Amino acid sequence: MKKVQKIAVLLLAVILVVIAGCSSGKPPKEAVQSAMTKIAEADSYAVKMSFGLDELEIPQDAAMQGDAAATAAIVGMIKDATITVDAVYQKKPLRTDMNMEIVLPGDMEMKLTVPMILTEETLYVKIPQIPMLPLPETITGKFIKIDLKELAEQQGAAGALDLAKQQKLGKEISEVLLKHFDEKTYFSEPKAEEAGLPADLKPDQIISFEINEANYPATVDTIVKQVLPEVLDVLLKNEASLKSLNLEKADVEKMKKDLETNKADILNTLKNDVKAKSLKVTAAITDGYLSYQAGKISVEASDKESGQNMKLGLHYDVAYSNINKAPSFANEIPTDAITLDELTQMFQTPAGL
């Protein structure tokens, strides 16, 4: 079952990357590539995102395993939760301000709001007010300062964020992904009334990308036989990017070798034990930029030997605005932020001392 899960996650990750954006006034496939480039090169924008889990079922044997058990507990908490993010992005100097709000439903509904500020070298996270968990007044409302270079070095990754390298790598991977997906099979241009867009949105072009039960078997062949080998080749040619992703070249080379050796088994597992009930993204394009995107994903995986099943259903939507306009940040960079070490010491020091 663990093998099925890993393969399902890999497949889903590839699909999510290939549907990551769209653009306007061009054939759908060309529009996708154009918009990915334009959004990556934008100097600034504001974005509102929402995300929700519609269905979640984790195999019992996986849920009983160490790290998987902790993951299952966390994911279980956010099932049926509403997660929204309001963010403002600026390319130079690099800065992203965001407010993340998590609403956990139930008899005692809980709402958490977490403001964050990201710069090239530092992440600031404001300590939220947590219901039923009173925190010392000395830290409530304070920002925690996280040194990204120091954190990366501890994890063996690269230091500061290198946005240019990440954008270049993303562009190369997207080009590999898109060239193998047939335009007539996967892309369409629905009417506004069919797409379910917000009423106040007046886009220049609407594009949908869809993987369904009919084209899923061919999709698996395309990904395993063509897309994944080429994506791994792209990674192997970008050693600096590998380091920033905390990957070793030898590990990627092994992944490529294992893919070739186990190709028949992987194809068999994906086609017979994994079912893509729905994988659809609809994007609205205005002035050549992605202005809105909504997706719905429903995937099932099963293990015939154990009878265990895994189900994942989620939806999301993203709205962009103020592209290339002067960004407006709600908060100043905090001057009284505390470090992680200082925070740890505060919790270790007995009250009143």
Secondary structure, 3 states (H helix, E strand, C coil): CHHHHHHHHHHHHHHHHHCCCCCCCCCHHHHHHHHHHHHHHCCEEEEEEEEEEEEEECCHHHHCCHHHHHHHHHHHHHCCCEEEEEEEEECCCCEEEEEEEEEECCCCCEEEEEEEEEECCEEEEECCCCCCCCCCCCCCCCEEEEEHHHHHHHCCCCCCCCHHHHHHHHHHHHHHHHHCCCHHHHEECCCHHHHCCCCCCCCCEEEEEEECCCCHHHHHHHHHHHHHHHHHHHHHCCHHHHHHCCCCHHHHHHHHHHHHHCHHHHHHHHHHHEEEEEEEEEEEEECCEEEEEEEEEEEEEEECCCCEEEEEEEEEEEEEECCCCCCCCCCCCCCCCEEHHHHHHHHHCCCCC
